[in-house]
Amino acid sequence: MKAFDQMSFINKIYFPRPAGSEDEQKAAEIIIDTVKMLGGDAIYEPFELKAFEIKEASLTSYSCKKMFVPEVTGYGRTGSTGEDGITGAFAYAGTGSDYELEGCEGKIVFVNSMHHDLYRRLIEKKAAAFITFDGSVFDDRNKTDLNTRSIKEKTAKFGELPGFTLRAADALKLIKMSPEKVTAKLIQKDITLTSGNVIADIKGAEYGEKMLFTAHYDSTKFSRGAWDNASGCANLMALYSYFKENKPKRSIRFIWCGSEEAGLKGSRAFVERHKDELEEYSFGVNIDMTGTVIGNDIACVSGDDSIKSYLHYCAAETGFPVSLSSGIFPSDSSSFAHAGIPFVVFQRGGQGGMHSRNDKIEVLSEDSLRKTTEFIRFASERLLNSSRFPIPRTIPEKIHEELENYFK
């Protein structure tokens, strides 16, 4: 295939691109300009992004006349304490089992992690607030960042329960301290940002069925996102470059999705806005984190088992060492599969530094990117040019149930 310099493209968007930020918009403009440079056209399709803004977050713990004030971030969408904050007894509830949550009413409860069901049960138990942690107790404070986490919008409907995140080392100190009381303050508000998807089309020469190719271009707050997911965006652009010069018989829609890290918001916005035309798409390919020098290639199919068999055949023919599985994957592919479009997601695991300042371009290579791109090109081109499209447009019941639970 015609060479597209994927590493050079990654360098162009090698900066933090959080969902709904000006830098995410900047990356979208670079993608659009690159499509135009390749002789095509792309549009930016904006959508509203419900988000939050943490104004103030603090924790102060007291034990035997000792005071501990750790670094802390507020947990998004969990509500506010008011300007005076709240004070309550401290309780360590570990995994949040029923035994551990016994007697937590009015207390500020530390849990190892937060999830949908635990948030609900903490509210039912009338806890005053919760604390959890981020990272490892061995993290170097000067080389790591404390992330701001949030609950999902559906979880927030249970009610307000102010939440806080500490570094793991501070969490260890807090629990060992076993404070008599903790004062917590969290001030936040709901805001609306603008994000968007970048869409480019290649019109097929003969047949009516269409394929989707997707990758998300946003990153997390502190990450320049080389692996996650400038790499997938580069694969996608290389595929666009190839098919622009080698027109397939079937049409392709390329989507660089915004705000994946905020909860697959870009792909979900596309599905909602284009629901009347989704029947036109017979199959899709999502690319999320590739190009690592040290790593292993995987592909997860949300569709009929024949897709996995087909990819296994292609891998054997090309000598591409990919591990294949069926199910759902926490990426944009799931939004489309949930809407009824069979999808496969490609990823190359390895030493990538996902969701941190350590997601650096040095761990990637043009050769690794090229191998993944070439395999996707090989497998996709056969489908795009086949006399009859060989993949059934069905989602197995087991995978459908998994998708329903995932989005629930």
GUFI-545128 format. One record per residue: y, x, z of N, C-alpha, C in turn. Coordinates in steps of 0.2 Angstrom, whole numbers, plus 5000, padded with zeros to 4 digits. Layout:
# GUFI-545128
YXZYXZYXZ ...
This chain:
# GUFI-545128
499450045000500050005000500650045000 501250024998501850054997502050075004 502250135005502450165012503050135014 503050105020503650085024503750125030 504250155031504350205037504350165043 503850145047503850105052504150135059 504050205060504350235065505150235065 505350245059506150245058506350175060 505950125058506250055059506250045067 505650065070505650065078506250095081 506450155078507050185081507650145080 507750105075508350055074508350005080 507849985083507849935088507649955095 507650025095507450055101507950055107 508049995110508549985115508349915119 508449915125508249845128508549785125 508149735124508249675120508049615124 508349605130508149545134508249485131 507849435132507949365129508649335130 508949315125509549285125510149325126 510049395126510549445127510949455120 511549495120511849515114511449565111 511049605115510649655112510049625108 509749575110509249535106509549515100 510149485100510549465094510649525089 510849585092510849645088510249665084 509649655088509049675085508849625079 509049565080508949515075509349525069 509949555070510349565064510049635060 509749675064509449735061508849715057 508449665059507849645056508149605049 508649565050508849535044509149585039 509449635041509749685036509149725033 508649735037508049775034507749725028 507649665030507349625025507749625018 508449615019508849615013508849685010 508749735013508649805010508049805006 507549775008506949765004506949714998 507549684997507549644992507449574993 507349555000507249485001507849455005 507649395008508249355012507849335018 508249335023508049305030508549265033 508349215037508849175041508749185048 509249175052509249175059509249095061 508749075065508649005067508749005075 509348985077509448995084509148935088 509048945095508848895099509148905106 509148855110509448865117508848885121 509048935126508648965130508848945138 508448905141508648895148508448955152 508948975156508849035160509249025167 509249085170509549085177509949145178 510449145182510849195184510849205192 510649265194510649285201511249305203 511649275207512249295210512249345216 511749325220511749375226511049365229 510749415231510049415235510049465240 509749445246509749495251509249475256 508949515260508449505265508649555271 508649525277508649575283508149555288 507749595290507249585295507349615301 507149585307507349615314506649615318 506549675321505949675325506149735331 506049715337506249755343506849795342 507349755341508049785340508149835334 507649835329507649875323507849825317 508249845313508449805307508149845301 507949805296507749835289508049795284 508349825279508749795274508449825267 507949795264507649825258508049805252 507849845247508149825240507749765238 508049715235507749645234508049615228 507649575224507949535219507749465220 508149415218507949345219507449325213 507049275215506549245211506949185207 506949195200507249145196506949075197 507449025196507248955196506948925203 507048965208506748945215507248915219 507948905217508448875221508848925225 509348905229509748945233509748925240 509948975244509948955251510548935254 511048935250511748925253512048985255 512748985256513149045257512949075264 512749035269512549065275511849085276 511449075270510749105270510349065275 509649085276509249045281508849105285 508749085291508349125296507749095298 507149135298506549105300506049155302 505549135306505049185308504649205301 504349265302504049295296503249285297 502949275291502249265291501949295285 501449335286501049365280500449325278 500449295272499949255270499549275265 499549345263499149375258499049335252 498449315251498249275244498449205244 498749185250498949115250498349065251 497849085254497249035255497548985261 497148935261497348875266497348905273 496848955275496848985281497449025283 497749055277498249105278498949065279 498949005275499548965275499648915281 499148915285499148875291499748895296 500148845298500648855302501248885299 501348885293501948925290502548875289 502548815292503148775291503748815294 504348805291504948835293504948915293 504448945290504349015290504549045284 504749115284504849145277504149185276 503849165271503149185270503049235265 502649295266502549345262501849335258 501849335252501249325248501149385243 500549395241500349455237500649445230 500649385228500849365221501049285221 501349265216501549195216501349165209 501049105210500849065204500948995205 500848955200501048885200500748845206 500148845207499848815212500048835219 500148895220500348925227501048905228 501448905223502148875224502148805227 501748765224501648695226501448685233 500948725235500648725241501148745247 501548795245502048825250502548765251 502748735246503248675247502948625251 502248605250501948555254501848575261 501748635262501748665269502448675273 502948655269503648665271503848735273 503648785270503848845271504648845269 505048895272505748905271505948945265 505548995264505649035258504949085257 504949115252504349165251504649235248 504249285249504349345247503749375244 503749415238503249445235503449515233 503049555230503149625228503049635221 503349695219503249725212503149795212 502649815208502549885207501949915212 501949975213501450005217501850045223 501450055228501750085234501850155233 501550185227501650255225502250265220 502650215218503150215214503750265216 503950305212504550345213505250295212 505550285217506150245216506650265211 506650335210507150355205506950355198 506250335197505950325190505750265189 505750215193505550145192506050095193 506050035191506449985192506149925195 506549885199506349825202506449765198 505949735195506049675191506249615194 506649575190506749505192506249455189 505949425194505449375192505649305192 505249265189505449195189504849145189 504949085192504349035191504549005184 504048965182504148925175504448865177 504748835171505148775172504748715175 504048715173503648655175503548665183 503448735185503348745192503948725196 504548735193505148725197505248655199 504848605195504948535196504648515203 504248555206503948545213504548545218 505148575217505648575221505948645222 506348655227506648725228506348755234 506248825233505948865238506148935237 506748955239507049015238506549075238 506449115233506049175233506349235232 505949295234506249365234505749405231 505949465228505449515226505649585229 505149615232505349685235504949735231 505149795232504649855229504049855234 503549875231502849875235502949915241 503249975241503350025247503749985252 504249945250504649915255504249855258 503849825254503349765256502849795261 502649855260502149885265502549895272 503149925271503549935277503649875281 503849815277504049755280503449725284 502849725281502249695284502049735290 502049805290501849845295502349835301 502949815299503549805304503349745308 503049695305502949625308503549595312 504049585308504749565311504649495315 505049485320505149425323505449375319 505949395315506349345311506549385305 506749345300507049375293507549325291 508149355289508649315287508749325279 508749275275508649275268509249245265 509549275260510049235256509949245249 509949195245509949185238510449135235 510849165230511249125227511149135219 510949075216510849075209511049015206 511149015199511248955195510948955189 510848895186510548885180511048895174 510848935169511248945163510948925157 511248925151510948915145511248975140 510749005137510849065133510649045126 510849085121510649075114510149125112 509549115109509149155107508949135099 508549165096508349145089507749175086 507449145081506949175077507249195070 506949255068507149275061506549255056 506749225051506249195046506349225039 505849245036505849265029505249245026 505349215019504749185016504649225009 503949235008503749255001503349194998 503649174992503349124989502749144985 502149104986501549124982501549094975 501149124971501149114964500749054962 500249034966499848974963499648924968 499348944974499048894979499548864984 499348804986499848764991499748794998 499148815000499148835007499548895009 499748895015500248955017499948985023 500149045024499949085030500649105034 500549115041501049135045500949205047 501449255048501349315051501949325056 501749335062502249335067502249405072 502749415075502849465080503449455084 503449465090504149455094504549515095 505149505094505649565094506049575101 505949535106506349545112505949595116 506249615122505949655126506149635133 505849665139506049645145506649685147 506949675153507649695155507749775155 507249805158507349885158507049925153 506649885148506249915143506549925136 506549985133506749985126506249965121 505649945124505149905120504849935114 504750005114504450035108503750005106 503350005111502649975111502649895111 503049875116503049805117503749775115 503949755109503549755104503849775097 504249825097504549855091503949875087 503449895089502849915085502549855081 502449795084502249745080502749715075 503449725077503949705072503949755066 503749815067503749865062503149855057 502549835060501949815056502149755052 502449705055502649645051503149665045 503649705047504049725041503749765036 503249805038502849845033502449795028 502149745031501749695028502249655023 502849635026503349605021503549645015 503649715017503749755011503249755006 502649765008502049765003501949694999 501949645003501949574999502549554995 503049584996503649574992503549604985 503249664985503049704979502449674976 501949644980501349624977501249554979 501549514975501549444976500849414977 500649374982500049344983500049274980 499449244979499349184976499649124981 499549144988499849094993500449114996 500849074998501449085001501349115009 501849155011501849185018502549165021 502549145027503149145031503049195036 503549245037503649295042504149275047 503949275053504349255059504349315064 504949335065505049385071505349335076 504949325081505049275086505549305092 506049265094506449285100506149265106 506349295112506149265119505449255120 504949295117504249295119504149305127 504549355129504449385136504749325141 505149275139505349225143504949165143 504349175140503849115140503649095133 503649135128503449115122503949065119 504549075121505049025119505249025112 505249075108505349075101504849045097 504249055098503649025094503648945096 503748935102503748865104504348825101 504948855101505448825097505348815090 505048865087504848855080504348795079 503848795083503348735082503648675083 504148665088504448605089504948585083 505348635081505848615075505448605069 504848635068504548625061503848595062 503848545067503148515068502948475062 503448445058503248405052502948445046 503048515046502748555041502148595043 501948595049501448635052500748625048 500648565046500048555042499948605036 500548625033500548675027500248735029 500148755035499948825037499248825039 498848865035498148865036497848915041 498248965042498049025046498649065048 498549105054499149145056498949215059 499349265058499249325061499749345066 499649365072500149385077500049455078 500549495079500449565080500949585087 500549605092500949615098500649685101 501049735101500949795104500349835100 500649885096500149925092500449995092 500150035088500450105087500250165092 499950145097499850195102499350255099 499550315101499150375099498450365103 498550365109497950355113497850275115 497250255112497150175113496550155110 496550085109495950055106496249985103 495949975097496149915094495749855095 496149795097495749735098496049675094 495649625093495849565090495549505093 496049455095495749395098495949335094 495349295092495449245088495449175092 495949135090496049065093495849025087 495249015085495048975079494248975079 494048955073493348955071492949025072 492349025074491949085074491949125067 491949085062491949115055492549165054 493049155058493649205057493449275060 493049275066492849335069492349365065 491849325062491349355057491749385051 492249355048492549385043492949445044 493249455050493549515052493049565054 492549545056491949595058491749625051 491649585046491449615039492049665037 492649645037493249685035493249745038 493149745045493149805049492549855047 491949825045491449865043491549895036 491849865032492049885025492549945025 493049935030493549985030493450035035 493050025039492950075045493450075050 493750015051494250005056493949985063 494050025068493650015074493949965079 493849895077494249845081493749805085 493849795092493449755096493749675095 493249635094493449565092493149515098 493649465099493449415104493749345102 493549295105493749225104494049205110 494549165110494949135116495649125115 496049135120496749135119497049195122 497649215120497949275121498749255123 498949295129499649275131500149305126 500249275120500749295116500849235111 501349245106501549195102501049155098 500449195097499849165094499649095097 499749095104499449035108499948975106 500548985105500948925103500748895097 500648935092500448905085499748875086 499248915089498548885090498548815094 499048815099499048745103499348695098 499648715093499948665088499448645082 498848685083498348665078498148715073 498548775073498448825067498048875070 497448895067497048945069497449015068 497349055073497749115074497349175076 497549235074497249295077497849345079 497749375085498249415087497949485087 498249535084498049605084498449645089 498149695093498449735098498049805098 498449855100498149915101498349935108 497849935113498049955120498050025120 498250045126498350115128498850135132 499150195132499650225136500350205133 500550145135501150115132501750105137 501550095143502150085148502450015147 502049965146502349895145502749875151 503349835149503749805153504149855158 504249915156504549955161504950005156 505350045160505750105157505350155153 504650155155504150205152503850175145 504150125143503850105136504250145131 504050205129504450255125504050265119 504550285114504250295107503850355106 503850395111503450455111502650445111 502450385113501750375114501450345107 501950325102501750295096501750345090 501350335085501350375079501350335073 501650365067501650325061500950315058 500450365060499850365057499450305061 499550295067499250235071499450175069 500150165068500450105065500150085058 500150135054499850125047499150105047 498750125051498050105051497950035053 498350015058498349935060498649895054 499249915052499549875046499049875040 498749925038498349925032497749885033 497449885039496849835040497049765040 497649745043497849675043498049665035 498349705032498449695025497849685021 497349725022496649715018496349645020 496349635026496049565028496449505025 497049515026497549455024497549445017 497549495013497649495006497049455002 496449465005495949435002495949355003 496249335009496249265011496849235006 497349275006497949245002497749244994 497349274992497149274985496449244983 496149214988495449184987495549124983 495049104979495149044974495148984979 494748984984494748934989494848964996 495248935000495448965007494848955011 494549015013493849005017493848995024 494448985027494448975034494548905036 494148875040494248805042494848795047 495248745045495848735050495648695056 495248725060495048695066495148735072 495248705078495248745084494648715088 494148765090493548745094493848705100 493448655103493548625109493748665115 493248715116493348755122494048795121 494248825116494848855115495448805116 495348745113495848695114495948675121 495448675125495548665132495848715136 495648775134496048835137496748835135 496948815129497648815127498048765131 497648705132497948645136498148675143 497648705146497748735153498248785154 498248825149498748885148499448855148 499648805144500248775144500448725149 499948705153500048655158500348695164 
